[in-house]
């Protein structure tokens, strides 16, 4: 079993919808949680960076961490076609460079 | 501010050959990490360098090696290439030791082994 589980999708939503992306993990030592967005043929781009449990909002994006359930989420409000990409969750115990990634969820936002 | 730069963007090699990939971090970033991305395994950590020293290492065979230069630029080498080494190799840099250690990735080098 992988340390980080993420539904690969694809997830298809209409423009303007609220998107919910999720990851579960098994290692209770994870302290830092990230969401990256990756477009085709590009490297991952950091979207959200959170420490421990709670919510963090940045524009149309909200990241949630529930350490008791070992569950993290990314919500995208008012989704746009430009949000179509693969979304990767990542986490680390404290070594910022040694991230453990989910396999990514492919999102398609349709007009 | 320029991002993480990786060269070359694409490489085609044959089994048994060796390859060297290059990475220039964001200016001021002294930590450089390397990841391998494949459709089956996703993103996997290879190793990290800071101040020319390997600080962390993932679970990859010794055929995968790297180094960092005094200007923080890094190279990754894969010897005796195998078909399974075909992947997108990503370099990332961060401000390790500053408390703001977010990881920023380059666009990667797509390696195909024939």
Contacts between the chains, C-beta under 8 A, distances in Angstrom:
chain1	res1	chain2	res2	distance
A	34	B	102	7.8
A	34	B	103	7.7
A	36	B	105	7.7
A	41	B	107	7.5
A	41	B	110	7.9
A	42	B	107	5.4
A	42	B	108	7.8
A	43	B	4	7.4
A	43	B	6	8.0
A	43	B	90	5.4
A	43	B	92	7.8
A	43	B	105	3.6
A	43	B	106	5.1
A	43	B	107	4.7
A	43	B	108	5.2
A	44	B	43	7.4
A	44	B	90	7.3
A	44	B	105	4.9
A	45	B	105	7.3
A	46	B	102	5.7
A	46	B	103	6.9
A	46	B	104	6.5
A	46	B	105	8.0
A	49	B	102	5.5
A	88	B	42	7.8
A	88	B	43	6.9
A	90	B	43	7.7
A	95	B	48	7.9
A	95	B	56	6.1
A	96	B	31	7.7
A	96	B	94	5.6
A	96	B	96	6.5
A	96	B	101	3.3
A	96	B	102	7.3
A	96	B	103	6.3
A	97	B	31	5.7
A	97	B	33	4.1
A	97	B	45	7.7
A	97	B	48	4.2
A	97	B	55	7.5
A	97	B	56	6.5
A	97	B	92	7.1
A	97	B	94	6.0
A	97	B	96	6.8
A	97	B	101	7.5
A	97	B	103	6.2
A	98	B	33	7.4
A	98	B	45	5.2
A	98	B	48	6.5
A	98	B	56	5.0
A	98	B	58	7.5
A	99	B	43	7.6
A	99	B	45	6.6
A	99	B	103	6.5
A	100	B	45	7.6
A	101	B	42	5.5
A	101	B	43	4.1
A	101	B	44	7.8
A	102	B	42	7.1
A	103	B	42	4.3
A	104	B	42	6.5
